[in-house]
Amino acid sequence: METPMAKFSLNPNPTPTIEPDIDPAALEAFAAGARNRGIPETAAPPWGRFDPSEKPRYNVAIRLNDYQLAMLRYLAEARDTSQHKLLQRHLMPILTQLALEQFAADQNTSN
């Protein structure tokens, strides 16, 4: 009975492998190109790969004093909404604006 591995045979290569000559200048240029990989000027912001309409999955704790918490509770009750929705509706546009401004400033300083 022949096993599946019996179909394969090992034939050593009788001719030695000839290595091509290496140009040191070309090798240095190649290595320098690998080291100097820069971020393209039109790079997307770190949050660009995510879907902004995706369902929230993470929690962030925010510390509030009694004064701030009383205002948040008052607004949520007065507007008949949850504290979470209130913060989401008003805080996210501000965070988006700040993040875009910071990203633009970072892009200008890197150029």
C-alpha positions as CSV (number, residue, x, y, z in Angstrom):
1,M,0.0,0.0,0.0
2,E,1.3,3.4,-1.0
3,T,1.0,6.3,1.4
4,P,0.1,9.8,0.2
5,M,3.6,11.0,1.1
6,A,5.3,8.4,-1.0
7,K,4.3,10.4,-4.1
8,F,6.8,13.1,-3.1
9,S,10.5,12.7,-3.5
10,L,13.3,14.9,-2.3
11,N,15.7,15.7,-5.1
12,P,18.5,17.8,-3.9
13,N,19.4,20.6,-6.3
14,P,22.7,19.6,-7.8
15,T,23.6,23.1,-9.0
16,P,24.7,25.6,-6.4
17,T,22.5,28.7,-6.1
18,I,24.2,31.8,-7.4
19,E,23.6,34.9,-5.4
20,P,23.4,38.2,-7.4
21,D,25.8,40.9,-6.6
22,I,24.5,43.5,-4.2
23,D,25.0,47.2,-4.9
24,P,25.6,48.8,-1.5
25,A,24.3,52.2,-2.7
26,A,21.0,50.6,-3.9
27,L,20.7,48.7,-0.7
28,E,21.2,51.9,1.3
29,A,18.6,53.7,-0.8
30,F,16.1,50.9,-0.3
31,A,16.7,50.9,3.5
32,A,16.4,54.7,3.6
33,G,13.1,54.5,1.8
34,A,11.8,52.0,4.3
35,R,12.8,54.2,7.2
36,N,11.4,57.4,5.8
37,R,7.9,56.1,5.2
38,G,5.9,59.3,5.8
39,I,2.2,59.8,6.3
40,P,0.7,61.1,3.1
41,E,-0.6,64.7,3.4
42,T,-4.1,63.6,2.6
43,A,-4.1,61.1,5.5
44,A,-7.5,60.5,7.1
45,P,-8.0,61.3,10.8
46,P,-7.7,58.5,13.3
47,W,-11.5,58.2,13.5
48,G,-11.9,58.2,9.8
49,R,-12.0,54.4,9.5
50,F,-15.0,54.1,11.8
51,D,-18.7,54.5,11.0
52,P,-20.1,57.6,12.8
53,S,-23.6,56.1,12.8
54,E,-22.6,52.8,14.4
55,K,-24.3,51.8,17.6
56,P,-22.4,53.0,20.7
57,R,-20.5,50.2,22.5
58,Y,-18.3,52.0,25.0
59,N,-18.8,53.9,28.2
60,V,-16.8,56.9,29.4
61,A,-17.0,58.0,33.0
62,I,-17.3,61.7,33.5
63,R,-16.9,63.3,36.9
64,L,-19.4,66.0,37.8
65,N,-19.8,68.0,40.9
66,D,-23.3,68.5,42.5
67,Y,-23.8,71.8,40.7
68,Q,-23.1,70.2,37.2
69,L,-25.1,67.1,38.0
70,A,-28.1,69.2,39.1
71,M,-28.0,71.2,35.8
72,L,-27.7,68.0,33.8
73,R,-30.7,66.4,35.6
74,Y,-32.7,69.6,35.3
75,L,-32.1,69.8,31.5
76,A,-32.9,66.2,31.0
77,E,-36.1,66.4,32.9
78,A,-37.2,69.7,31.4
79,R,-36.6,68.4,27.9
80,D,-38.1,65.0,28.7
81,T,-35.0,63.1,27.5
82,S,-32.3,61.0,29.1
83,Q,-29.1,62.4,30.4
84,H,-27.2,60.2,28.0
85,K,-29.2,61.5,24.9
86,L,-28.8,65.1,26.1
87,L,-25.0,64.8,26.4
88,Q,-24.8,62.8,23.1
89,R,-26.8,65.5,21.3
90,H,-24.9,68.5,22.5
91,L,-21.4,67.1,23.4
92,M,-20.7,65.2,20.2
93,P,-20.9,68.2,17.8
94,I,-18.5,70.1,20.1
95,L,-16.1,67.1,20.3
96,T,-16.3,66.7,16.5
97,Q,-15.5,70.4,15.9
98,L,-12.5,70.3,18.4
99,A,-11.2,67.1,16.9
100,L,-11.3,68.5,13.3
101,E,-9.6,71.7,14.3
102,Q,-6.9,69.8,16.2
103,F,-6.3,67.5,13.2
104,A,-6.1,70.4,10.8
105,A,-3.6,72.1,13.1
106,D,-1.5,68.9,13.4
107,Q,-1.5,68.5,9.6
108,N,-0.4,72.1,9.1
109,T,2.5,71.7,11.6
110,S,3.7,68.4,10.0
111,N,4.0,70.1,6.5
